[in-house]
């Protein structure tokens, strides 16, 4: 029987691709010109039974951890699956932030976990509140799951809050998984990876969102040696080994990471400035300014569910945003700004026209 484990991902794959796409959260994709030497390193076959050793070593060096703590994966989604599956068994309780990235919940549904939630609230600017985590913990909690920067809002969890959550987890005999897929797109006061804060933490990341290399599917888990060992074995039954050509290209990318970061920053910082100016000029939008990443999550004032608005935006203006209902915050929309500047410019113009029509009551929903 067909079942949807992650409705957002199903929607994102089936939706029409509009002219102005502000729904896709990947950074504008690299070309071969953005990765010099790519053709020279390509090989179809080679040895990477537990990950390509030079790639794992480069990841370990980047984070200042032992290579035994690095687990290669197929993108950050694969990393999340391997890390969660290494720790969670059917019936185990897992405490997950809300709003949350839907596929994180999908993994838990697939594994038969019992899902509990703690809130990151609009009123608190989506901040990570250890008190809310404490209130959600029980004696059955096996894992706490969150993201930083937060998906969908782009708000960064403070190191102090993460440390407090880590202490709570340690006292409960649990671990903390922090999805850090947007972390490398934080360019001011970028925090250390959560995995360096203590053995109770697990960090996941990839070359996808912050570097425009989504096609390579290069991801990783950083964890304590025992957890890393268990996560490594999950890949034995998931996809066996990674793609050797991708692993080689991923290693090359890490050797050129400063140039790739400069490319990304040149796209993201001006785009975030444009999005900030747009939101600040509107009386019908409110937001918590993202600390980094490629997405923002403004609230559409007076709207309890933005799905109909998003559908009209697509149908009438050929522009896409993500309805907040996919993140348990239906009054919001997620807007991506990792696209080309032209796409963002025209997409925001279309969004503005749709919002103006809504305010005027032309769509039948506002007065």
N, C-alpha and C positions, 0 to 999 in steps of 0.2 A: 504494500500500500504506500502510495506517495505521501511523503511528509516533508514539511519545510522546517529544517533545523535552524536556519538563519534567514528569516524573511527579508532583512535588508539586503543580504547578498543576492538572494533570488531576484529581488526587484532591480538591483543594480546591474545584473547581467541581462535582464529581459527588457529594460526600459529603452525607449527610442534614444538614439544619440542626436541631440539637438545641434543647431548651429553654434549656440553659445552655451557651453557646458560648464556650469558652476557646481556640478554634483560630484564629479570625479575627484578624489582626494590625492591622486598621485601628482608629484611634481611633473612639469612638462618633460616628456621623455627625451633622453639623450639620443644623439645620433652617433654613428661610428666616429665622426670627426671629434666628438666630445670625449672620446676614450682612445687617445693615440696608442697605436701598437696593438689594438684589439685583434686585427687579422693575423698578426704575427704570433700571438700566443694561442690561437685556437687549435685545439686537438680534440678529436672525437672520442678517444678512449684513453684511459689511464687509471691509476690506482687512487681511489678515494673511499675506502671501505667505511671509515668513520669520519668522513670529511676530508677534503684535500688538505694535507698537512700544512703547506705554505699559507693557505687561506686561514686555517684555524690559528696558526701562529701569528698572522697579521692582526686578526681580531683580538687575540690575547694581548698583544703588544699595545694595541690602541687603547685598551681599557686597563692595562697594568695588572692583569690577572694571569694566573698560571694557565697554560694551554689545556690542562686537564679539566678546567672549569668551563671550557667552550664546547658547545654542541652545535654543529651545523644543522640547518633546516631549510625547508622550502619556503622562503619568505618569512615574514613575521607571523603569518597565520599558521604556517607549519611549526614554527618555534613555539607558539602558544599551545598548539595541540600536543606537541611532544612534552612540554613542561607539565601541562595539566594532566595528561594521561600517565605521566610518571608518578604522580602523587595521588590521584583521585580514583576511587573505586565506586561501583554502584552503591548508592545510599549515603555516601560521604556528603557532609554539608560543606558548601562553598559560599562564602560571603562576597558579593559582587557589587561594585558601585552602580549607582543609578543617577543620571543617564549612563549608559554603557554602549560600547561597540558590540552590536548584536552577535557577530560570530563567536565572541568570547562566551556568550550564553549558549550558543549553539553547540559548542564543544561539550559543555557540561550536560546539556540535554542528551546528546549522543551517548555520553558515558554513563548516564543514569544517576547523576549527582542530584542531591537535594540543594536547590538554589535559594539562598537568602539574600536580602538586599540591604544596603545602606545608602543614604542619599548624599549626593553632592548637590547643594541647592542653589537655585537662582539667586535667592536672597543673600547667600554668602559668596556670590560671584563664582560658583562652582568649586570653591576651595575644598581641599581634602580636610575633613574634620575628624581627628582621631576619636573624639567623643562619640560621634555617630558610629564609627567602627566598633568601639567598645560596647555600645548598646546592642549591636547586632551579633556579637560573638556569643557562642554557646560552647558547652563542653564537647560538642560534636563537630565544631568547625575545623576543617582540615586545611583550608586554603582561603586566602583573601585575594581578590582579583581587582586590580585598578589599572588606570593608564595615566601616564604623565609624559608630555602634555596630554591633558584629558581629551579623549575622543568621545564627544563631538566638539567641545568648546575651545580647545587649544590652551586651556588654563593649566599652568604648571603647579604641581604639588610641591610645597616647600620641603626642604631637607628636614627641617624640624618635625614637620607633620609625618613624613615618611619614617623617621626614626621612632617617633611615638607609636606609629602603627606597627613597626617592627618589634618593639618591646611588648606590645599587646599580643602579637602573634607568637612570640617566643614563650610568653607566659601560658599561652593556650596550647602550645605544642603544634602550632600551625606554621605555614609558610605564607609569604606574600609574593604574588606575581605582579610585576609592574611592566605593562606593555609600553615600551619606550620608542615606538616606531617613529614618532615625531620629534624625539629629543634632539637629534642632530640638526634640526632646523630651528633650534634656539640659539641665537647668535650673541646674546648679551647675558652674562652671568649663567652660562650653561652649567647645570649641576652635574655632579658625579653620577655615574650610573648607580641605580639603587643596589645592584648586586655587590657593589663595593662597600655597602653599609653594614653588612653582616650576613651570616650564613642562612638566616631565615629568608633572605630576599632572593628572588629570581627575576632577572631582566630579560626581555625579549626585544629584538630589533632587527633591522634589515637595511639593505641598500635601496629600498623601494621608494618610500615617501619623500625622504630628504634629498635624494640624489638623482631621481629620474631614471632609475635602472630597474623598473618593475619587471621587465621581461626576463631578467636574469634569475629571479626568484632566489636570491641569496639572503638567507636569514640566519639568526643564531640565538641560542640560549646562553646566558651567563648564570651560573649557579654554583653552589657548593659542589665539591667533588662527588659525594654520594648521589645528590640529585642529578648532577650532570651525567653520571654513569647510567642512572635509570632512564633519563630522557634520551640518551644515545640509543638505548636498546629499543625504545618505542619506534625509532625509525626503521628498525629491522622488519617490522610488520606494517609500516606505513607506506614507504616508497623504497625501502632497501638502502639505496645510496642516492646522493644528489647527482645532478647532471655534471659530468666532468667538464664539458665546454663552459658551462656557467660558472663552475668553481674556478676555472682558470681566469675567466674574465672578471670574476669577483675579486680575485687576488690582485689582478692588475688595477682594478678600480681603487682598492685600498692603498695601493702604491701611489695613486694619483688623487687621493682623497681631498687634499687641499684645493686643487683646481676644481674638482667637482663641487666642493662646498662653495667656492667663490661663484661658480655658475649659478648654483641654487640661490645663494644670497642675493645676487643681482636680479633674480626674478622675484623672490619672495618679499624682500623689504619694500620695494616700490609698490608692489601689488597690495601689500597690507596697508600701506599708506593710502592708496586709492580707496580701498574698502573702508578704512577708518573714516575718511572724509565723507564717503557716501552715507555710512550709518549715522555719523554725527549730524549730518544735514537733515535727517529724517526725524519727524516727530512720531512716526508709527513703528520705529524699530528701536530696540534697546539691546545692549550686549555687554558681556564681559570681554574686554580686549584680550585677544590671544597673546600668550607669551612667546609663541613660536608655532611651528608646524605649518600646515597648509590649509587648515579649516577654521571656521568661526561658526558661532551658533546663536545668532540674534533671535530675540523674541519679537513676534509680530503682535503688537499691542491690540487687544480686543479680539484676538483669534484664539479659539480653544483648540482648533485642529487645523493645521495648515495644508492638509492633503488636497483639499479642493482648490486652494489657491495655487499650489504647486502644479496641479494638473492644468489649470487655466494658463499659468505662465508658460508651460510647455506648448500647449495647443495654440495659444494666441500670439506668443512672442518667441517661440522656438528657442526657449531658454530653460535650463534645468537647475533646480536646487533639490536638496533632499528634505522631505517632510520630517519634522521632528518626532513624529509618532514612532519611527523606526528606532528611536533612542529613548523611548518612554518619556518624552517631553513634547507633546503634540502641538503646543503653542509656538514652537520654534521652527526654524529652518536651518539646515547646515549649508553654508556657502563655502566652496573651495576657492582658494586664491593662488594655487600653484600652477595655474595655466599661463598661457601666453598673455602678455599685457593687453593685446587687442581683444582677446576673448573676454577678459575680465571687464574691460571698458564697455564693450557692447552688451555683455551680460548684465552689468549693473544698470546701464541705460534702460534695457528691457525690464528689469526688475522694478526700476523706478516708475516706468509707465504703468506696470501692473499694480503697483502700490497706489499710485495716484488714482487709477480707475476704482480701486477698492475703496479709497477714502471718499470718492465722489458718489459711491453707491452704484456705479455702472455695472458691477458684477452681481448685484443683488444681495450682497452680504453685509454692506456697511451703510450707515446713514450719514 
